[in-house]
Amino acid sequence: MSESEVLRPAEAARRLGVRTRVIVQAMYEKKLPRVKLPDGTLGIPADALSQFQVPTAS
């Protein structure tokens, strides 16, 4: 298994074009995998973004 790039929530949100809050909520609801970074914060594997369904406004 190759090591994937790990993104901070703000960068993942920027790449998906959503607010950071959407990403943090998805992490909390376990809709996105979480990876603990060396500094103790949580990140998201970049590969997981392609499978994440961005919520649409109703």
C-alpha positions as CSV (number, residue, x, y, z in Angstrom):
1,M,0.0,0.0,0.0
2,S,1.4,3.4,-1.0
3,E,1.3,6.3,1.4
4,S,-1.4,8.8,0.5
5,E,-1.2,12.5,0.9
6,V,-3.0,13.6,4.1
7,L,-4.9,16.9,4.0
8,R,-6.0,19.2,6.8
9,P,-9.7,19.8,6.8
10,A,-9.4,23.3,5.4
11,E,-7.4,22.1,2.4
12,A,-9.9,19.3,1.8
13,A,-12.7,21.8,1.9
14,R,-10.9,24.1,-0.6
15,R,-10.4,21.2,-3.0
16,L,-14.1,20.2,-2.8
17,G,-15.4,23.8,-2.9
18,V,-17.3,23.5,0.4
19,R,-16.9,25.2,3.8
20,T,-14.5,23.6,6.3
21,R,-17.5,23.0,8.6
22,V,-18.9,20.4,6.0
23,I,-15.6,18.5,6.1
24,V,-15.4,18.5,9.9
25,Q,-19.0,17.4,10.2
26,A,-18.3,14.5,7.8
27,M,-15.3,13.5,9.8
28,Y,-17.4,13.5,13.0
29,E,-20.1,11.5,11.3
30,K,-17.5,9.1,10.0
31,K,-18.4,9.8,6.4
32,L,-14.7,10.6,5.8
33,P,-11.8,8.7,7.2
34,R,-9.6,10.4,9.7
35,V,-5.8,10.2,10.1
36,K,-4.0,11.4,13.2
37,L,-1.2,13.7,12.2
38,P,2.1,14.0,14.1
39,D,1.0,17.3,15.7
40,G,-2.1,15.6,17.2
41,T,-4.6,17.1,14.8
42,L,-6.8,15.1,12.4
43,G,-6.4,15.0,8.6
44,I,-8.1,13.3,5.6
45,P,-6.5,11.1,3.1
46,A,-6.5,12.9,-0.3
47,D,-7.7,9.6,-2.0
48,A,-10.9,9.7,0.1
49,L,-12.1,13.0,-1.4
50,S,-13.0,11.4,-4.7
51,Q,-15.5,9.1,-2.9
52,F,-17.1,11.8,-0.7
53,Q,-20.5,13.0,-1.8
54,V,-20.7,16.8,-1.3
55,P,-24.1,17.7,0.2
56,T,-26.3,19.8,-2.0
57,A,-28.3,22.8,-0.9
58,S,-32.1,22.1,-1.0
